[in-house]
Amino acid sequence: MTEIKQIEKLYEQSYISYAATYFGAALAYWLFQDITQEKVLNIWFIVFTILTFSRIVATWMFNRNDHGKNIENWFITFLIMSAISGTMWGLTGFLFVPKESLSLIDSVLHQGILLLFISTLIAGSIVTYSASKIVYLVFSVPAVIPQCLMLIAQGDKYHSFLGGVFLAYAFIMFVISIYIHRVFVKHNNVETRNNLLESTLKKNGIEVD
């Protein structure tokens, strides 16, 4: 059974995550207009906009309704939407940077810009998503692994170096997310015990300031 407070924490901080990822998407849309096919770029951005709006609506409904009885469904909803968001970012390296029409240096530069966007997002999402290790994984893994493997598979030392370094960075971020998750769990346990103690004292007529 998924912890209710775990899910509440995910949704509580989600608006910040939505704003950050959508700002990054809008910035990427603007930056890559010169090299990416207009149709591809527009479709990606429209889909991302629909996804962001859907996540905002889902969060609003979660906060507005009684979610205690179907908390698992809310968790699955958050999980799926996070996975789609991560996948959307993972596709950017394949969709935004044409291999044939760019020189080696230009290709490495633009791939590096995309990875800079993604590195910022997965670092920022640690605070939001680390309430659940699974949520952080389903967001960060599809955003990182496909692009890193694609860069390494290109064979030249520049793309391979870029992919390898970013893969190492993502691993470090995952280790940090585990630590933050443990801190969250300990804090949650302490808060639960304090609330139980306070409730017990009040039942026995002892007022707690």
C-alpha positions in Angstrom: 0.0 0.0 0.0 1.4 3.4 -1.0 1.8 5.9 1.8 -0.8 8.6 1.6 1.6 11.2 2.8 4.1 10.1 0.1 1.5 10.8 -2.6 0.4 14.0 -1.0 4.0 15.2 -1.0 4.3 14.5 -4.7 1.2 16.4 -5.6 1.9 19.2 -3.1 5.1 20.2 -4.9 4.0 19.3 -8.4 3.1 22.8 -9.6 6.7 23.9 -9.3 7.8 20.9 -11.3 5.2 21.6 -14.0 6.2 25.2 -14.3 9.9 24.3 -14.5 9.5 21.6 -17.2 7.2 23.7 -19.3 9.5 26.6 -19.2 12.3 24.3 -20.3 10.1 23.0 -23.1 9.2 26.5 -24.3 12.9 27.5 -24.2 13.9 24.4 -26.1 11.2 25.0 -28.7 12.5 28.5 -29.3 16.2 27.5 -29.4 15.9 24.6 -31.9 13.6 26.3 -34.4 16.6 26.9 -36.7 17.7 23.3 -37.1 14.6 21.1 -36.3 11.8 20.4 -38.8 8.9 22.8 -38.0 6.3 20.1 -38.0 8.3 17.8 -35.7 9.0 20.7 -33.3 5.4 21.9 -33.3 3.9 18.4 -32.7 6.4 17.8 -29.8 5.6 21.1 -28.1 1.8 20.7 -28.6 1.9 17.3 -27.0 4.0 18.6 -24.1 1.5 21.4 -23.6 -1.4 19.0 -23.5 0.5 16.8 -21.0 1.3 19.7 -18.8 -2.3 20.9 -18.8 -3.5 17.4 -18.0 -1.1 17.2 -15.1 -2.3 20.5 -13.7 -5.9 19.4 -13.9 -5.1 16.1 -12.2 -3.3 17.9 -9.4 -6.3 20.3 -9.0 -8.7 17.3 -8.8 -6.4 15.5 -6.3 -6.3 18.6 -4.0 -10.1 19.2 -4.4 -11.5 15.7 -3.8 -11.2 13.2 -1.1 -8.3 11.0 -2.2 -8.0 8.7 0.7 -10.0 5.8 -0.7 -8.3 5.6 -4.1 -4.8 6.8 -3.3 -3.3 4.0 -5.4 -5.1 5.2 -8.5 -3.8 8.8 -7.9 -0.2 7.4 -7.5 -0.5 5.4 -10.8 -1.8 8.6 -12.6 1.2 10.6 -11.3 3.6 7.8 -12.2 2.3 7.5 -15.8 2.3 11.2 -16.5 5.9 11.5 -15.0 7.0 8.6 -17.3 5.4 10.4 -20.3 7.2 13.6 -19.4 10.5 11.9 -19.1 10.0 10.1 -22.4 9.2 13.4 -24.1 12.5 14.8 -23.0 14.3 11.6 -23.9 13.0 11.9 -27.5 14.5 15.4 -28.0 17.9 14.1 -28.9 16.4 11.9 -31.7 13.9 14.5 -33.0 15.5 17.9 -32.5 19.1 17.3 -33.8 19.3 16.1 -37.5 22.4 14.0 -37.9 22.8 14.5 -41.7 22.7 18.3 -42.0 24.9 19.3 -39.1 28.7 19.2 -38.7 30.2 17.2 -35.9 30.9 20.2 -33.8 27.4 21.6 -34.3 25.8 18.3 -33.5 27.8 18.0 -30.2 26.9 21.5 -29.3 23.2 21.1 -29.8 23.2 17.7 -28.1 25.1 19.3 -25.2 22.4 22.1 -25.0 19.7 19.4 -24.8 21.5 17.5 -22.1 22.0 20.8 -20.2 18.2 21.2 -20.2 17.6 17.7 -19.0 20.4 17.8 -16.4 18.7 20.8 -14.9 15.3 19.1 -14.8 16.5 15.9 -13.2 18.5 17.8 -10.6 15.5 20.0 -9.8 13.1 17.1 -9.8 15.0 15.4 -7.0 13.2 17.5 -4.3 9.8 17.0 -5.9 10.0 13.4 -6.9 12.2 11.8 -4.3 9.2 11.3 -2.0 9.0 8.2 -4.2 12.0 6.5 -5.7 9.9 4.9 -8.4 8.5 8.3 -9.6 12.0 9.7 -9.9 13.2 6.7 -11.8 10.3 6.7 -14.3 10.9 10.4 -15.0 14.7 10.4 -15.2 15.5 7.1 -16.8 13.6 7.6 -20.1 14.8 11.2 -20.2 18.5 10.2 -19.8 19.3 6.6 -20.9 18.1 6.7 -24.6 20.0 9.9 -25.4 23.2 8.7 -23.7 23.1 5.3 -25.4 22.4 7.1 -28.7 25.4 9.4 -28.3 27.7 6.6 -27.2 26.6 4.5 -30.2 27.6 7.2 -32.7 31.2 6.1 -32.2 33.1 9.4 -32.3 34.9 10.4 -29.2 33.0 13.7 -28.8 29.5 12.2 -28.8 30.7 9.2 -26.8 32.4 11.5 -24.2 29.2 13.6 -23.9 27.0 10.6 -23.5 29.3 8.9 -21.0 29.7 12.0 -18.8 26.0 12.6 -18.7 25.3 9.0 -17.8 27.7 9.3 -14.9 26.0 12.5 -13.8 22.6 10.8 -13.9 23.8 8.0 -11.8 25.1 10.5 -9.2 21.7 12.2 -9.2 20.0 8.9 -8.6 22.2 8.2 -5.6 21.4 11.6 -4.2 17.7 11.0 -4.8 17.9 7.8 -2.7 19.5 9.7 0.2 16.8 12.5 0.0 14.1 9.8 -0.1 15.5 8.3 3.1 15.4 11.7 4.7 11.8 12.1 3.7 10.9 8.7 5.1 12.6 9.5 8.4 10.9 12.9 8.6 7.5 11.3 7.9 8.0 8.6 10.6 9.0 11.2 13.2 6.0 13.4 12.2 3.7 10.4 12.5 5.0 9.5 15.9 4.7 13.1 17.2 1.1 13.3 16.0 0.3 10.0 17.7 2.0 11.1 20.9 0.1 14.4 20.9 -3.2 12.6 20.3 -2.5 10.3 23.2 -1.6 13.1 25.5 -4.8 15.0 24.6 -6.9 11.9 25.3 -5.4 11.8 28.8 -6.2 15.5 29.4 -2.7 16.8 28.9 -2.6 19.9 26.8 0.3 20.3 24.4 1.4 23.8 23.4 
